[in-house]
């Protein structure tokens, strides 16, 4: 019996932030908190006017830079 919820292609479920319907909204509280942590670790300043999509991309960038999320 196969598991219908396990398509075997998790990458297909991840949508590019540029395609998010809510991407132009302000970042979530969780994004802001995590971005603050990552920025401190990376020694970077964050702009005040990031959108939800931009915050997601910045999180990816800073995770790579700091070695988190691997």
PyMOL commands that set and color helices and strands:
alter all, ss='L'
color gray80, all
select helices_A, chain A and resi 10-13+17-19+29-42+52-66
alter helices_A, ss='H'
color red, helices_A
deselect
rebuild
show_as cartoon
